Amino acid sequence: MDFLLAFVLTGLVASSGWIVWGLARGWARTRDRRHQLRLARARSAAEVRRAEVREIELANETYQDFVRRHPET
């Protein structure tokens, strides 16, 4: 029993660096994924806003063109 406990403890000590490294790496990847997702959402929202502004600008240009071509008499 003591041998088994010593064997398990030695194995844990020997692999604890790899375990810590794996946990740290996993945490960093999760943090990076969340960051990339936030950036993608922000880009998407900005793109939608630009499209809405462009749609308003096109409608205004169309209206101004109509007014120029059809002046009221």
Backbone hydrogen bonds, N-H to C=O, Kabsch-Sander energy under -0.5 kcal/mol:
donor,donor_aa,acceptor,acceptor_aa,energy
5,L,1,M,-2.4
6,A,2,D,-2.7
7,F,3,F,-2.6
8,V,4,L,-2.6
9,L,5,L,-2.6
10,T,6,A,-2.4
11,G,7,F,-2.3
12,L,8,V,-2.5
13,V,9,L,-2.4
14,A,10,T,-2.5
15,S,11,G,-1.9
16,S,12,L,-1.1
19,I,15,S,-2.3
20,V,16,S,-2.8
21,W,17,G,-2.6
22,G,18,W,-2.7
23,L,19,I,-2.5
24,A,20,V,-2.7
25,R,21,W,-2.6
26,G,22,G,-2.6
27,W,23,L,-2.4
28,A,24,A,-2.4
29,R,25,R,-2.4
30,T,26,G,-2.3
31,R,27,W,-2.5
32,D,28,A,-2.5
33,R,29,R,-2.6
34,R,30,T,-2.3
35,H,31,R,-2.2
36,Q,32,D,-2.8
37,L,33,R,-2.4
38,R,34,R,-2.3
39,L,35,H,-2.4
40,A,36,Q,-2.5
41,R,37,L,-2.4
42,A,38,R,-2.3
43,R,39,L,-2.7
44,S,40,A,-2.5
45,A,41,R,-2.5
46,A,42,A,-2.4
47,E,43,R,-2.5
48,V,44,S,-2.2
49,R,45,A,-2.4
50,R,46,A,-2.6
51,A,47,E,-2.3
52,E,48,V,-2.4
53,V,49,R,-2.5
54,R,50,R,-2.7
55,E,51,A,-2.3
56,I,52,E,-2.1
57,E,53,V,-2.6
58,L,54,R,-2.6
59,A,55,E,-2.2
60,N,56,I,-2.4
61,E,57,E,-2.6
62,T,58,L,-2.6
63,Y,59,A,-2.3
64,Q,60,N,-2.9
65,D,61,E,-2.6
66,F,62,T,-2.3
67,V,63,Y,-2.6
68,R,64,Q,-2.4
69,R,65,D,-2.4
70,H,66,F,-2.1
